[in-house]
């Protein structure tokens, strides 16, 4: 099939939203967008729409799109999708080549992406393009429910600046989704520090997005300074959900070996799906 690759900034946010949703209509995890959410996504994750790509055929029919973020000599490929009716035409491979070429032009030393686990066609495409696995991450959810027991320990609620200070000291790898830069780009970033009676302590950074009908927590990053991560994690979550009992919570990109994972599970969080982080050195 003859196709043309053009810059995504030639389309409006409304048009890109509609295209993105059409490419995901039959996905195992569709994750639909509206224009406001896509605009926020572009801002929060430093997506460069001029370096992002849209594929179309010789008749001008749009086939798919992919977006490119860039920071500190690292590129990030995201939102790659092809319309169901035009898959297996080479559009996905062409979009990937566009992303890799643009990443190289920007001076990227490495390129990252995430793929939903068990999405075999996409996974095989990324392997073919030279990507290797760097980690498996869980996307977890906690629905609003009353707390049965009061939280323990002393809690200090952290504002935007204090939250970013804590996050900058995080000793483990953070994916692009939860990176310090991504959290700094969101005005909804907040945090919580807890010290327990036995001297254990830790903090939790998150996004608190308030809506009229439904408020949510997302992008949770947890760290234990002293003590048992499960014990500290449970109390951090207990303070959070006691303070905000009506919030839905989506904890994105919790590493499969995160020491706080038992705390999330004990507190009733369940796994929606898993992502594989992959990297390609330049």
HELIX and SHEET records of a PDB file:
HELIX    1   1 UNK A    8  UNK A   10  5                                   3    
HELIX    2   2 UNK A   13  UNK A   23  1                                  11    
HELIX    3   3 UNK A   35  UNK A   44  1                                  10    
HELIX    4   4 UNK A   84  UNK A   86  5                                   3    
HELIX    5   5 UNK A   91  UNK A  106  1                                  16    
HELIX    6   6 UNK A  120  UNK A  128  1                                   9    
HELIX    7   7 UNK A  160  UNK A  168  1                                   9    
HELIX    8   8 UNK A  176  UNK A  178  5                                   3    
HELIX    9   9 UNK A  180  UNK A  184  1                                   5    
HELIX   10  10 UNK A  229  UNK A  243  1                                  15    
HELIX   11  11 UNK A  261  UNK A  266  1                                   6    
SHEET    1   A12 UNK A   3  UNK A   7  0                                        
SHEET    2   A12 UNK A  53  UNK A  57 -1                                        
SHEET    3   A12 UNK A  62  UNK A  71 -1                                        
SHEET    4   A12 UNK A  74  UNK A  82 -1                                        
SHEET    5   A12 UNK A 110  UNK A 116  1                                        
SHEET    6   A12 UNK A 270  UNK A 281 -1                                        
SHEET    7   A12 UNK A 132  UNK A 142 -1                                        
SHEET    8   A12 UNK A 248  UNK A 255 -1                                        
SHEET    9   A12 UNK A 216  UNK A 226  1                                        
SHEET   10   A12 UNK A 201  UNK A 209 -1                                        
SHEET   11   A12 UNK A 189  UNK A 195 -1                                        
SHEET   12   A12 UNK A 154  UNK A 158 -1                                        
END                                                                             
